[in-house]
């Protein structure tokens, strides 16, 4: 399985150009396909609860409809491209006006227009 030792700099669209993202693993690409079945099995054993709010998938750029769809979208997340710009646009269209990034580093919000971050 790819790990942090395989550092790559994927590019994500940003207003006025492209932005390189420094990532620790090669998620969201075909190199993760070999573990997709294992991941799907782990997801099948995981208890999911309905979210308290809409969750927009960066795989589909749409809100997830039910828990079965959430599992499937999470499985796809390993190998699917990230539709970040479309996801942010969808959330903005749905009324989201403030985006807060949680976790180490500040990578994703660099692709969000500054008036929304």
C-alpha positions as CSV (number, residue, x, y, z in Angstrom):
1,X,0.0,0.0,0.0
2,X,1.4,3.5,-0.8
3,X,2.5,5.4,2.2
4,X,3.9,8.8,3.2
5,X,7.2,7.7,1.7
6,X,5.7,8.1,-1.8
7,X,5.2,11.8,-1.7
8,X,3.6,13.4,-4.7
9,X,2.3,16.9,-5.4
10,X,-1.1,16.6,-7.1
11,X,-2.6,19.7,-8.5
12,X,-6.0,21.1,-7.7
13,X,-7.8,23.9,-9.5
14,X,-7.9,27.3,-7.9
15,X,-9.2,30.6,-9.1
16,X,-6.7,32.0,-11.5
17,X,-4.7,28.8,-11.9
18,X,-3.7,25.6,-10.2
19,X,-2.4,24.9,-6.7
20,X,0.0,22.1,-5.8
21,X,-1.0,20.0,-2.8
22,X,1.7,18.3,-0.7
23,X,0.2,15.0,0.3
24,X,1.4,12.1,2.5
25,X,-0.1,9.2,0.5
26,X,-1.4,8.5,-3.0
27,X,-5.1,8.4,-2.2
28,X,-7.7,9.2,-4.9
29,X,-5.8,7.2,-7.6
30,X,-5.7,3.8,-9.2
31,X,-2.7,2.8,-7.0
32,X,-5.3,2.3,-4.2
33,X,-7.4,-0.1,-6.2
34,X,-5.7,-3.2,-4.7
35,X,-7.0,-2.5,-1.2
36,X,-10.5,-1.3,-2.3
37,X,-12.0,-4.7,-1.4
38,X,-10.4,-4.8,2.0
39,X,-11.6,-1.3,2.6
40,X,-15.1,-2.1,1.5
41,X,-15.2,-5.1,3.9
42,X,-14.1,-2.8,6.7
43,X,-16.8,-0.3,5.8
44,X,-19.4,-3.1,5.8
45,X,-18.4,-4.0,9.4
46,X,-18.5,-0.3,10.5
47,X,-21.6,1.0,12.2
48,X,-22.8,4.2,10.5
49,X,-25.3,6.6,12.0
50,X,-27.3,9.2,10.0
51,X,-25.5,12.6,10.0
52,X,-26.9,15.6,11.8
53,X,-26.4,17.7,8.7
54,X,-26.0,17.2,5.0
55,X,-22.7,15.7,4.0
56,X,-21.5,16.6,0.5
57,X,-19.2,14.0,-1.1
58,X,-16.1,15.2,-2.9
59,X,-16.4,12.1,-5.2
60,X,-19.9,13.1,-6.5
61,X,-20.1,16.8,-5.4
62,X,-23.6,16.0,-4.2
63,X,-25.1,15.3,-0.7
64,X,-25.1,11.7,0.2
65,X,-28.7,10.3,0.3
66,X,-28.4,7.4,2.8
67,X,-26.0,5.3,4.8
68,X,-25.6,2.7,2.0
69,X,-24.6,5.5,-0.4
70,X,-22.2,6.8,2.2
71,X,-20.4,3.5,2.4
72,X,-20.2,3.3,-1.4
73,X,-18.9,6.8,-1.8
74,X,-16.3,6.2,0.9
75,X,-15.1,3.1,-1.0
76,X,-14.9,5.1,-4.2
77,X,-12.9,7.8,-2.4
78,X,-9.8,5.6,-2.5
79,X,-9.5,5.7,-6.3
80,X,-11.9,8.5,-7.5
81,X,-10.7,11.9,-8.4
82,X,-11.5,14.7,-5.9
83,X,-14.1,17.1,-7.2
84,X,-13.1,19.7,-4.7
85,X,-14.0,22.9,-6.7
86,X,-17.4,21.4,-7.6
87,X,-18.0,20.3,-4.0
88,X,-17.3,23.8,-2.6
89,X,-19.5,25.3,-5.3
90,X,-22.3,22.9,-4.4
91,X,-22.0,23.8,-0.7
92,X,-22.0,27.5,-1.5
93,X,-25.1,27.1,-3.6
94,X,-26.7,25.3,-0.7
95,X,-26.0,28.3,1.6
96,X,-22.7,27.4,3.2
97,X,-20.8,30.6,3.8
98,X,-18.0,29.6,6.1
99,X,-15.5,26.8,5.6
100,X,-13.2,25.6,8.4
101,X,-10.4,23.0,7.9
102,X,-9.8,20.5,10.7
103,X,-6.7,18.5,10.8
104,X,-2.9,18.8,10.3
105,X,-1.8,21.3,7.8
106,X,-3.8,23.7,5.8
107,X,-4.2,22.2,2.3
108,X,-7.8,22.1,1.2
109,X,-8.8,25.6,2.1
110,X,-6.2,27.1,-0.1
111,X,-8.5,26.1,-3.0
112,X,-11.5,27.9,-1.5
113,X,-12.1,31.5,-2.4
114,X,-10.8,33.7,0.4
115,X,-14.3,35.3,1.0
116,X,-15.5,31.8,2.1
117,X,-12.6,30.5,4.1
